[in-house]
Amino acid sequence: MRKMILGAMRSYYAGHINRHLTNIEILLNNSVGIGEHQDIVQSVDTELEKLAVADDKLTMVMKYLERSEANAEQEKKESKSK
């Protein structure tokens, strides 16, 4: 169950990262066709902020939650070998 939840979290944050990267690319490359965005720089900055949040959360999942899972599995292996 833990692996399934962590996998879902990774997919969720990776999806958000891709979404915000796509939005940034569209704003940078096709800004003329987007009439409602009068301040392109502000719009890119907003997307960057959202991208940073998703990237930070994905990093936390990978660094702390998945690593602690790997450490727990290693400890189980070590205790069984003793």
Secondary structure, 3 states (H helix, E strand, C coil): CHHHHHHHHHHHHHHHHHHHHHHHHHHHHCHHHCCCCCCHHHHHHHHHHHHHHHHHHHHHHHHHHHHHHHHHHHHHHHHHHC
